[in-house]
Amino acid sequence: MLTVLLFYFFLLALWLEIVLGFKLTQVTGLSLHNIAFYLLFLAWAIKVIRKKKIFEPNRVNKYILLLFAVVCVSIPVKFLLNEVPDISLFKEIVSLKGWVDPILLFLILYNTINDEKSSRWVMAGLIVFLVVTMISAIGISTGLFQLGRLKVVHGGRSEGFVEPNQYAAYLVLFFPVLFSGALFADTKKKQILFVLLIFIAFVSLLITGSRGGAISFVFATCVYLFIFSRSGLIRPGVLILSLAVVVSILGASTFILAPKNIQDLVVERFDPAKAKSADEYTSGRLTLWSEGIKLFYKSPIFGHGQATFIPLMKKNFHIWGNSHNDYLLYLVQYGVIGLGLFLMVLWSLFRESWAVAKSAANQRIRCLILSYIVGFAGYALAMFGVNVIQPRFLFWAYSAVVLRYGRLYLQGEMSAEVSLA
């Protein structure tokens, strides 16, 4: 349970620093968030010493290590190209730490969660964090309360703990597990609770005003219906139609019950006629993407080095903005090699989760893993329109606990079969 307690402390530190702006010290590297992370890393180190084993085997580890090596190599590439000013080794190390921390969290959790009970408690922590952020977003949007740094932005759009587009991608990641909780709950009370959470999640997604989030949600819903019907967990035909109708009703009722300023925001954001051009409708993304491709052509194999997209856009095109596309960001900064390995990491996550889902006989385990796959699909699509930064911690933690939970269950199942034999 030590990992569970340390993970809860990590989530609390993350929320305190991002939402309330809490600072433990002014010393670089000694933030509350970093201390919580160091403690988790220490727990992993102690386990490594005791068991003399660094990694629990899975399909993801090798691609993570290869991608890490490419990102490390991008630092000398950046120095050699010398395209951006004010380069220092210290800044590059800090930037590298910022990139690797979420992925390192995956490795820590996957290698320190030892039993199914701990898996369930970590998953519960992720759901509680989700609920807290949804209530926060709704509260500041409706003016019920003010909370730290959270604010209403861009004509009424609200954030749960990060800016609206990132928050929408985060919501899409967890929507499917809420759907499954409502569909497969073993008691009426749990079913009612999950339906309530779905409604709150709909409101939260609506007030982000994120077009990319809406597209990702629709896509994830279609993937959910397809995967769960093909897996035999829900019957095709009438049940699928019923679920689609329920989702539509919830979405429509959320819009109708929303305050008028939110309704106006949604109409304004989603009506193409309100924009003068496709570029304006995408908030300048088309320009960013086209210029970003030009940067890629200048160094297609190894890229320009980490944290170079923004300064290169400013230097070459007098545009101040990030890529608003994580895949393009990898392409420009780490080249085709980096993007290829990033895609292999994502593909290995899918392969690992799909393999566990196919092997698990327990319906609860299969529902959890398939829900993760669906949320992962929506999240991966959302990354085409936004740079996901802080929610990466929650994505990698979610990935770790789901995959580890599934593997622990399968190991227990196999051990039982062996003992019976």
C-alpha positions as MATLAB code, in Angstrom:
seq = 'MLTVLLFYFFLLALWLEIVLGFKLTQVTGLSLHNIAFYLLFLAWAIKVIRKKKIFEPNRVNKYILLLFAVVCVSIPVKFLLNEVPDISLFKEIVSLKGWVDPILLFLILYNTINDEKSSRWVMAGLIVFLVVTMISAIGISTGLFQLGRLKVVHGGRSEGFVEPNQYAAYLVLFFPVLFSGALFADTKKKQILFVLLIFIAFVSLLITGSRGGAISFVFATCVYLFIFSRSGLIRPGVLILSLAVVVSILGASTFILAPKNIQDLVVERFDPAKAKSADEYTSGRLTLWSEGIKLFYKSPIFGHGQATFIPLMKKNFHIWGNSHNDYLLYLVQYGVIGLGLFLMVLWSLFRESWAVAKSAANQRIRCLILSYIVGFAGYALAMFGVNVIQPRFLFWAYSAVVLRYGRLYLQGEMSAEVSLA';
ca = [
       0.000    0.000    0.000;
       3.048    2.306    0.195;
       2.827    2.977   -3.546;
      -0.856    3.866   -3.188;
      -0.223    6.398   -0.415;
       2.694    7.966   -2.269;
       0.615    8.178   -5.448;
      -2.185    9.927   -3.550;
       0.402   12.391   -2.229;
       1.617   12.892   -5.804;
      -1.928   13.651   -7.046;
      -2.475   16.078   -4.165;
       0.837   17.825   -4.912;
      -0.051   18.045   -8.609;
      -3.426   19.616   -7.819;
      -2.049   22.026   -5.199;
       0.659   23.341   -7.510;
      -1.361   23.579  -10.726;
      -4.664   24.799   -9.284;
      -3.695   26.713   -6.139;
      -0.194   27.747   -7.221;
       1.290   26.313   -4.036;
       5.082   26.602   -3.741;
       6.933   24.636   -1.088;
      10.282   26.310   -1.740;
      11.891   28.594   -4.305;
      14.676   26.057   -4.871;
      14.639   24.537   -8.377;
      13.790   20.847   -8.234;
      12.357   20.940   -4.692;
       8.720   21.628   -5.467;
       6.079   19.575   -3.651;
       5.333   17.809   -6.918;
       8.992   16.856   -7.377;
       9.343   15.658   -3.776;
       6.288   13.421   -4.231;
       7.845   12.122   -7.436;
      11.216   11.478   -5.740;
       9.465    9.463   -3.024;
       7.748    7.311   -5.640;
      11.076    6.803   -7.378;
      12.650    5.843   -4.043;
       9.941    3.221   -3.503;
      10.818    1.765   -6.908;
      14.538    1.799   -6.097;
      13.930   -0.062   -2.821;
      11.933   -2.701   -4.679;
      14.688   -3.068   -7.272;
      17.265   -3.634   -4.511;
      15.090   -6.183   -2.743;
      14.060   -8.186   -5.804;
      17.145   -7.482   -7.904;
      14.843   -6.830  -10.846;
      14.441   -3.433  -12.518;
      11.499   -3.963  -14.870;
       8.449   -6.168  -14.867;
       8.184   -7.488  -18.442;
       5.715   -5.980  -20.922;
       5.602   -4.901  -24.561;
       6.145   -1.214  -23.774;
       9.467   -1.022  -21.916;
      11.873   -1.395  -24.850;
      10.175    1.284  -26.941;
      10.135    3.687  -23.992;
      13.875    3.190  -23.508;
      14.570    3.654  -27.233;
      12.480    6.821  -27.353;
      14.278    8.145  -24.270;
      17.615    7.524  -26.013;
      16.447    9.487  -29.080;
      15.301   12.429  -26.928;
      18.695   12.396  -25.158;
      20.470   12.417  -28.537;
      18.351   15.404  -29.564;
      20.251   17.527  -27.018;
      23.641   17.346  -28.805;
      21.749   17.687  -32.108;
      20.340   20.967  -30.821;
      23.814   22.180  -29.827;
      25.312   21.162  -33.177;
      22.626   22.871  -35.270;
      22.767   25.978  -33.032;
      19.530   27.345  -34.486;
      18.071   28.862  -31.331;
      19.627   31.323  -28.856;
      20.314   30.924  -25.162;
      21.108   27.193  -25.112;
      22.571   25.767  -21.922;
      23.138   22.246  -20.684;
      21.250   22.966  -17.459;
      18.150   24.123  -19.336;
      18.316   21.060  -21.560;
      18.487   18.740  -18.553;
      15.490   20.493  -16.968;
      13.577   20.185  -20.254;
      14.502   16.496  -20.516;
      13.245   15.897  -16.978;
       9.946   17.578  -17.839;
       9.545   15.298  -20.838;
      10.505   12.035  -19.110;
       8.692   12.457  -15.752;
       5.221   11.305  -16.949;
       6.689    8.243  -18.674;
       8.846    7.527  -15.635;
       5.648    7.597  -13.565;
       4.341    4.763  -15.756;
       7.465    2.708  -15.064;
       7.342    3.425  -11.324;
       3.693    2.449  -10.914;
       3.891   -0.571  -13.200;
       6.899   -1.916  -11.304;
       5.760   -1.148   -7.732;
       2.081   -2.158   -7.814;
       2.199   -5.668   -6.375;
      -1.417   -6.773   -5.994;
      -4.911   -6.267   -7.350;
      -6.051   -4.407   -4.229;
      -3.382   -1.742   -4.731;
      -4.405   -1.484   -8.387;
      -8.001   -0.799   -7.415;
      -6.964    1.874   -4.900;
      -4.747    3.643   -7.435;
      -7.611    3.553   -9.949;
      -9.936    4.987   -7.294;
      -7.479    7.852   -6.776;
      -7.558    8.663  -10.488;
     -11.369    8.727  -10.467;
     -11.466   10.980   -7.391;
      -9.007   13.368   -9.073;
     -11.272   13.379  -12.146;
     -14.356   14.198  -10.069;
     -12.588   17.000   -8.170;
     -11.471   18.646  -11.413;
     -14.936   18.344  -12.976;
     -16.589   19.976   -9.966;
     -13.912   22.683  -10.056;
     -14.554   23.391  -13.748;
     -18.315   23.602  -13.295;
     -17.995   25.714  -10.157;
     -15.842   28.422  -11.724;
     -17.865   28.368  -14.962;
     -21.162   28.994  -13.182;
     -19.616   31.464  -10.738;
     -20.399   29.314   -7.684;
     -16.865   29.804   -6.396;
     -13.364   30.942   -7.294;
     -10.521   28.480   -6.957;
      -6.869   29.432   -7.129;
      -5.557   29.866  -10.660;
      -8.621   28.387  -12.349;
     -10.445   30.889  -14.487;
     -12.965   31.354  -17.230;
     -11.077   31.933  -20.477;
     -11.707   32.649  -24.152;
     -15.259   33.899  -24.003;
     -16.594   31.654  -21.255;
     -14.561   28.461  -21.645;
     -13.513   26.847  -18.392;
     -10.673   24.637  -17.250;
     -10.610   21.856  -14.689;
      -6.919   22.028  -13.865;
      -5.322   22.859  -17.232;
      -6.360   24.919  -20.238;
      -9.653   23.825  -21.887;
      -8.364   21.845  -24.894;
      -6.002   19.741  -22.793;
      -8.727   19.252  -20.228;
     -11.141   18.048  -22.917;
      -8.608   15.414  -24.052;
      -8.246   14.309  -20.425;
     -12.036   13.991  -20.051;
     -12.306   11.902  -23.225;
      -9.670    9.540  -21.820;
     -11.851    8.734  -18.794;
     -15.347    8.922  -20.311;
     -15.405    5.213  -21.343;
     -14.667    3.913  -17.850;
     -17.638    5.956  -16.596;
     -19.822    4.451  -19.329;
     -18.747    0.958  -18.310;
     -19.385    1.723  -14.656;
     -22.969    2.693  -15.506;
     -23.553   -0.294  -17.818;
     -21.957   -3.025  -15.720;
     -22.388   -1.841  -12.120;
     -23.361   -4.664   -9.776;
     -25.743   -2.515   -7.705;
     -28.331    0.144   -8.475;
     -26.574    2.657   -6.215;
     -23.322    2.322   -8.150;
     -25.196    2.583  -11.440;
     -26.912    5.802  -10.351;
     -23.579    7.196   -9.146;
     -21.887    6.525  -12.498;
     -24.818    8.018  -14.448;
     -24.455   11.156  -12.317;
     -20.717   11.243  -13.017;
     -21.383   10.864  -16.753;
     -23.739   13.837  -16.629;
     -21.135   15.917  -14.760;
     -18.491   14.856  -17.301;
     -20.785   15.952  -20.158;
     -21.195   19.371  -18.551;
     -17.446   19.630  -18.021;
     -16.722   18.731  -21.640;
     -19.336   21.203  -22.849;
     -17.871   24.130  -20.931;
     -14.383   23.498  -22.318;
     -15.788   24.621  -25.679;
     -13.224   22.338  -27.314;
     -14.032   21.332  -30.887;
     -11.208   18.797  -30.855;
     -12.537   17.378  -27.601;
     -16.011   17.001  -29.092;
     -14.659   15.211  -32.179;
     -12.544   12.912  -29.999;
     -15.548   12.156  -27.791;
     -17.755   11.191  -30.754;
     -14.936    9.048  -32.131;
     -14.382    7.348  -28.758;
     -18.111    6.658  -28.411;
     -18.168    4.937  -31.809;
     -15.081    2.903  -30.883;
     -16.746    1.966  -27.578;
     -19.849    0.626  -29.303;
     -17.766   -1.289  -31.840;
     -15.295   -2.866  -29.407;
     -17.790   -3.769  -26.706;
     -20.223   -5.314  -29.191;
     -17.453   -7.300  -30.916;
     -16.174   -8.518  -27.544;
     -19.612   -9.820  -26.605;
     -19.916   -7.605  -23.531;
     -22.921   -5.795  -24.975;
     -25.400   -7.253  -27.415;
     -25.429   -5.682  -30.881;
     -28.544   -4.159  -32.336;
     -31.084   -2.905  -29.843;
     -28.643   -2.402  -26.932;
     -26.182   -0.444  -29.054;
     -28.989    1.724  -30.395;
     -30.263    2.233  -26.837;
     -26.820    3.306  -25.620;
     -26.422    5.693  -28.551;
     -29.838    7.209  -27.770;
     -28.953    7.574  -24.070;
     -25.667    9.319  -24.928;
     -27.517   11.648  -27.320;
     -30.167   12.455  -24.728;
     -27.551   13.149  -22.071;
     -25.637   15.396  -24.454;
     -28.765   17.303  -25.510;
     -30.070   17.674  -21.954;
     -26.670   18.925  -20.812;
     -26.777   21.653  -23.458;
     -30.402   22.590  -22.642;
     -29.755   22.790  -18.897;
     -26.513   24.726  -19.316;
     -26.504   28.480  -18.554;
     -27.154   30.748  -21.530;
     -23.567   31.979  -21.664;
     -22.399   28.368  -22.088;
     -24.987   27.750  -24.811;
     -23.830   30.889  -26.622;
     -20.233   29.761  -26.253;
     -20.955   26.363  -27.804;
     -22.871   27.867  -30.719;
     -20.088   30.393  -31.304;
     -17.328   27.774  -31.129;
     -18.984   25.126  -33.294;
     -20.611   27.248  -36.016;
     -18.219   27.459  -39.009;
     -20.123   30.454  -40.332;
     -18.844   32.502  -37.393;
     -15.267   32.264  -38.710;
     -13.890   34.182  -41.692;
     -11.666   31.297  -42.816;
     -10.751   27.689  -42.067;
      -7.581   28.912  -40.382;
      -9.553   31.215  -38.089;
     -12.017   28.389  -37.330;
      -9.100   26.208  -36.220;
      -7.646   29.072  -34.154;
      -4.648   29.410  -36.454;
      -3.745   25.728  -36.404;
      -3.609   25.392  -40.195;
      -0.904   28.046  -40.362;
       1.025   26.500  -37.481;
       0.853   23.043  -39.070;
       1.901   24.185  -42.535;
       4.854   26.166  -41.185;
       5.723   23.304  -38.856;
       5.982   20.945  -41.827;
       8.471   23.377  -43.379;
      10.585   23.154  -40.231;
      10.457   19.362  -40.459;
      11.750   19.434  -44.055;
      14.869   21.292  -42.873;
      15.924   18.442  -40.558;
      13.734   15.411  -41.285;
      15.766   12.546  -39.809;
      16.919   13.689  -36.358;
      14.837   16.834  -35.976;
      15.967   20.149  -34.518;
      16.260   19.064  -30.863;
      14.021   19.263  -27.837;
      12.071   22.443  -27.046;
      12.858   24.022  -30.427;
       9.423   24.306  -32.034;
       8.360   27.612  -30.463;
      11.702   29.487  -30.863;
      12.087   28.235  -34.461;
       8.556   29.346  -35.364;
       9.322   32.769  -33.953;
      12.709   32.979  -35.672;
      11.648   31.708  -39.111;
       8.014   32.811  -39.435;
       7.532   35.458  -36.708;
       4.798   33.275  -35.194;
       4.641   32.693  -31.432;
       2.866   29.431  -30.833;
       3.289   25.763  -30.125;
       2.387   23.078  -32.669;
      -1.091   22.299  -31.248;
      -0.353   18.795  -32.513;
       1.799   16.401  -30.474;
       2.670   14.288  -33.504;
       3.933   17.312  -35.433;
       5.874   18.382  -32.338;
       7.718   15.046  -32.281;
       8.300   15.253  -36.020;
       9.925   18.697  -35.823;
      11.910   18.191  -32.620;
      12.960   14.543  -32.953;
      12.520   13.828  -36.675;
      10.985   10.745  -38.276;
      12.999    8.535  -35.928;
      11.499   10.190  -32.848;
       7.955   10.230  -34.214;
       8.296    6.610  -35.324;
       9.359    5.506  -31.848;
       6.636    7.622  -30.204;
       4.055    5.872  -32.381;
       5.618    2.516  -31.475;
       5.221    3.378  -27.780;
       1.537    4.115  -28.357;
       1.126    0.981  -30.473;
       2.815   -1.166  -27.809;
       0.420    0.224  -25.179;
      -2.476   -0.839  -27.383;
      -0.981   -4.286  -28.080;
      -0.274   -4.941  -24.398;
      -3.740   -3.867  -23.260;
      -5.480   -5.740  -26.079;
      -3.528   -8.943  -25.319;
      -4.520   -8.773  -21.651;
      -8.162   -8.032  -22.511;
      -8.335  -11.050  -24.835;
      -6.811  -13.371  -22.232;
      -8.842  -12.245  -19.207;
     -11.948  -14.289  -18.449;
     -13.186  -11.947  -15.715;
     -15.785   -9.485  -17.069;
     -14.775   -6.673  -14.695;
     -11.153   -6.837  -15.805;
     -12.101   -6.969  -19.484;
     -14.445   -3.995  -19.110;
     -11.747   -1.928  -17.422;
      -9.094   -2.705  -20.025;
     -11.400   -2.251  -23.012;
     -12.607    1.053  -21.517;
      -8.969    2.119  -21.278;
      -8.405    1.174  -24.938;
     -11.399    3.249  -26.020;
     -10.313    6.263  -23.941;
      -6.784    5.834  -25.259;
      -8.128    5.946  -28.845;
      -9.993    9.198  -28.165;
      -6.989   10.690  -26.374;
      -4.668    9.734  -29.262;
      -7.022   11.471  -31.720;
      -7.202   14.557  -29.487;
      -3.405   14.900  -29.689;
      -3.798   15.877  -33.363;
      -5.266   19.199  -32.204;
      -3.561   19.989  -28.900;
      -0.252   19.687  -27.062;
      -1.071   17.582  -24.013;
       1.255   18.584  -21.171;
       0.039   18.180  -17.580;
      -2.617   15.510  -18.341;
       0.224   13.242  -19.535;
       0.834   12.334  -15.882;
      -2.739   11.075  -15.581;
      -2.584    9.257  -18.929;
       0.593    7.369  -18.026;
      -0.615    6.614  -14.492;
      -3.900    5.287  -15.929;
      -1.985    3.196  -18.461;
       0.264    1.735  -15.752;
      -2.486    0.762  -13.342;
      -4.744   -0.778  -15.996;
      -1.989   -2.837  -17.624;
      -0.534   -3.918  -14.274;
      -3.962   -4.789  -12.881;
      -4.632   -6.964  -15.914;
      -1.251   -8.691  -15.733;
      -1.584   -9.370  -12.008;
      -4.997  -10.886  -12.604;
      -3.672  -13.110  -15.383;
      -0.719  -14.196  -13.241;
      -3.098  -15.122  -10.442;
      -5.318  -16.979  -12.881;
      -2.348  -18.889  -14.272;
      -1.069  -19.730  -10.783;
      -4.489  -21.124   -9.878;
      -4.495  -23.269  -13.023;
      -1.024  -24.588  -12.210;
      -1.980  -25.477   -8.635;
      -5.120  -27.247   -9.831;
      -3.091  -29.214  -12.337;
];
